[in-house]
């Protein structure tokens, strides 16, 4: 449970850092040249979308299991007393 939210936090902070660093690509020793090995913000957004989908599936599964447990606890009316 906590590992899913930890992954969300890590990906969110990495996306925020990469977005801040994306503004200053032209400054520095490279002179505006960005290598293919550089981590792009779009790559991190794809990973964040995957963790968002994983989280939504986990939450929906937990809700389904909770609702199933609550429905199983309900006592249906007995038909034997009516006869």
Secondary structure, DSSP 4 states (H G I P E B T S, - for coil): -HHHHHHHHHHHHHHHHHHHHHTTTTSSTTTT---TTSPPHHHHHHHHHHHHHHHHHHHHHHHHHHHHHHHHHS-PPPSTTT-
